[in-house]
Amino acid sequence: MLGASVGMYNQEHFSVTCVVDVVPLELRPAVQLLVYLLELVFVGFLIAYGSRMSQLAWTQVAPTIGVSDTWAYLSVPAGATLMGTHIVGNMVQRYFPRHRSREV
């Protein structure tokens, strides 16, 4: 999950562009915004259910190391939180670019 977060930060995840390719150029930013919002919904799902899953695993103990399985399951909401942070950062960079100085 942490690796997926890095991929989200670098925008290196695969994408299917067959829908975007047929959309007129002026509508593509709106389609990309929709994609960002759907990604955030999915990440929210991962956070909510990953947290619940880790709570349910609290009483389960890995027999080989004697540690609660919760620590392994917590990687899902932790990684999803980082992914959500990177998605919001990518949205800000795309839709609110910094004004560049005219100085050389």
ABEGO torsion letter per residue (X at the ends): XAAAAAAAAAGABBBBAAAAAABBAAAAAAAAAAAAAAAAAAAAAAAAAAAAAAAAAAABBBAAAGBBAAAAAAAAAAAAAAAAAAAAAAAAAAABBBBBBABX
